[in-house]
Amino acid sequence: MKSVVVVFPGSNREKDMADAIERASGQRPRLLWHKDTDIGKPDLMVLPGGFSYGDYLRCGAIAAHSPVMKEVIRLANAGTPLLAVCNGFQMLVETRLVPGALLRNASLKFICKTVHLRLEAGSNTFTSAMKTGDMMTVPVAHGEGNYVVDADTVKSLNDNGQVAFRYCDANGQGVVDINGSTDGIAGVYNKTKTILGMMPHPEDATDPDLGNASARPFFDGIAKVLR
C-alpha cells in the first residue's frame, strides 16, 4: 500500500501516523513536505494533526492554501482516499472537501484527554474491519474541535450515512459532549465516503506497548482494502 503523509510547518503527528500505517500495512508512508507538489499516485493520502503555520489566522486556513493542497484536492475529488485528523480535519472544512466548520471548543479551553468513539456509519475504504457500533478509545488534543453544522446539514449527514464517529461513553452508549460539537459528531465522510475527517487521534491508539491499541482495527481495515 503506497501512502503519503503531508507535512506542514507545525505538524506534530506525522510520525505517529506513519507508525500506525506501517504497523497495519508493513509499508512506511512517504512523508511529503507541503511545498512538494509531486504526490504521485498513492493509494492513501493523509493530512496529520498539529498546529500548521502556528494556527495563525484560523486553524487550517493557511495550510489549505499550501502548494501541495491543490494536488491533494484534485486527487481527492478524483477518488483517491484521504484521511484527515485534527488539524487535517480543519484543513478539510477550509477546503470544503467536507461540510461544516470547526470553532473554538465550547469551554474555550484546550482539551487533551482520552475519549470514546462509536462508529456510526461504515465505509468500505476506512472501516472495513469494523462494524456499526464498534468503539475506539483514543486521545484528543485540540483547541478548535467544535464541529458546527446547521440543522439541515445534520439531517443530510445522517440521512446519507456521512457521520462516521460520535463521542460516546465508556460503554459505547449515548452522546457525550466533549467540545460542543453538533450532535456529538467526531468524524464525517464526504458523500462518496472516500474522504474522512475526524478530530480524535486514532494513530495514537495502535501500539500495545503504550497500553492502547483499540484503533488498530481501523488501520488494519484501511490497509486490507488498499493493499
N, C-alpha and C positions, 0 to 999 in steps of 0.2 A: 504494500500500500504506500503510494507516494503522497506525502503530506507536507504542507508548508505552514509554518507559524510566522506571521508577520510581526516584526519587532519595531516598535516606535521609541523615540526618546521618552523615557519614563516608564516603559513596560517593565513589569517585575515578576510576571508569572509565566514567561515564555519557556523557561527551562522546566518548570513544574509540568507545564502542558506537554512539552516534548517527552519528558519522562513517562507520563501517563500513556501517551500514544505508543511509545516504544514498548512499554510493558505489554500492551494489548496486541500490537501488530508485529513486534520483533524488528521493526524498522525505525530508525531515528528520523524524525522530521527535519526538513531543511528550515533553518532559521533565516528569514529573509528580511533584510533591512528595509525600512519604509521608503528609501529613495531608489531602491532597485525595482524597476517595473517589469523585469523578466521573471514572471511567475512560472512559466512553462505550462504543463498540463497535469496538475496534481489531481489526485483522487479526492483530496480534502484540503480545504483552506481553514485556517484558524486565526481569529483576532483575539489575542490574550488579554488578561487583566493587567492592571497597573494604573499609572497616572500619566498617560501620554501628554506630552508638552506641559507637564505640571498642572494639568486640569485648568489651565488658564482659559479665559473667555467662557467656556462651558464644557463640561466633561465630554470628551469625544469629538467636539466640534472642529478642532484644528486637525486632528488625526483623520477625520472624514475627508479632508481635502489633501491628504498626503499624496505624493506622486503615485504610490503603488495602488491607491484605492480605486482609481479609475479602472484598472485591470481587474481588481477584486470584484468590483460591482459588475463589470461586463461578464466575467466568468460565472458569478453567482446567478445573474439573470439568465445565463445560458444553461444553468442546471448543475454546475459544479457545487458539491456540498460545501457549506460554510457554517462553521461553528464559531460563535462569538460569546465570550464570557466576560462579565463585569464591565470593564472599560470597553471591551469589544462590543458588548451589547449596546453601550452608549453610542458607539460609532454606528451601529445598525440603525438606531432610531434617527440619528442625524442624517444618514444617507437615505432614509425612508425605505430601506430593504424590509423592515417590519414596521407595523403601525405603532403609534403611541409616543410617549415622551418619558424621560427619566428625570425626576426632580429631586430636590433635597429630601432626605429622609424626614418623615413626619416629625420625628423627635428633634430634628435639626442637629443631631449628633452623629458622628461616625460610628458605624456598627461593625464590630469584629467579634464573631462568636460562631458556634456551631448551630445549624438549623436542620430541620427535617423537610424533605421534599417528597411529594407524591406525584407519580406520573399520571397525568390526566388524559392524555391522548398520545397514542404511539405514532411513530414514524418509521417507515421501512429503512430510512437512511440512518437514523440516530438511535433508535430504541428497539432494535430487532431482538435483543436478548432480554428485554423487559416486557412486562405486561401491565395493562392499566391497573393502577392501584399500588404498584410496587413503590418502595421507598428508597431514598438515599439520605444519608446523614452527612452533610458537607459544611465546610466553612463559608461564611460571608465576610466580606471586608470592603465596605463601601460607605460613602457619604451621600451619594446621589443614586440610590437604588429604588426610589419610589416610582414604580411604573404606573403611569396615568393614561387612561383612555376614557373616552366618553361612553355613555350607556349604549349607544348604537354599535360602537366598535366592540364593546364587550360581548354583546349579543352575537355579532358576526363571528368573533373569535371562537365563542363557544359552539355556535352552530356549525362552523367549518372544522371543528376539532383542532384549532390552532393554539389552544392553551396547552402547552407542553407540561409544565410543572406548576404546582401550587405549594405554598408553605403550609405545613400541617403540624399536628402534634406528634409526640414520640410514638404513638400507636398508629400513625397514618390516618388519623381522623380529623375532621373539621378543617377550618381555615384559620391559620394563625397570622395575626398582623405583626409582621417583622419590621416593616419600614413605611407602612402606609399605602402599599401598592393596591391598586384597584382589584377587588375580588381575590386578594391574596396571590396574584399571579407572580410567579418567579421566573418563568421562561415561556417564550412564544415562538411559533413557527411562522414562516411565510405561507402563502396559500398552497404551495406545492410541497411543503414540508421538506424542502432541500436546504433551508436556512433555519438555524436555531440560535436564538439569542437568550441568554439566561444570566442572572446576576450572581447566584452562588457559584462556588468553585469546585466542580467535580474532580478536577485534575489533582486536587489536594486530598482526595479520599480514595486513593488507588494502591497505596503501599501498606501492606500488613505490618511492616516493621514500625510504621508510625501509628499503629493501633486502629486504623480505619481504612478499610478497602471496600466500603459499601458502594462506591461508584464504579468499581471495576466492571460490572456487567454492562454499564453504559458504554464504556470504551471498548469492551470486547465485542459488543454488538456492532459498533461502528466499523471496527477492524474486519469483522467477519463479512459484512456486506460489501465493503470497499476493497477488500483484499484482492 
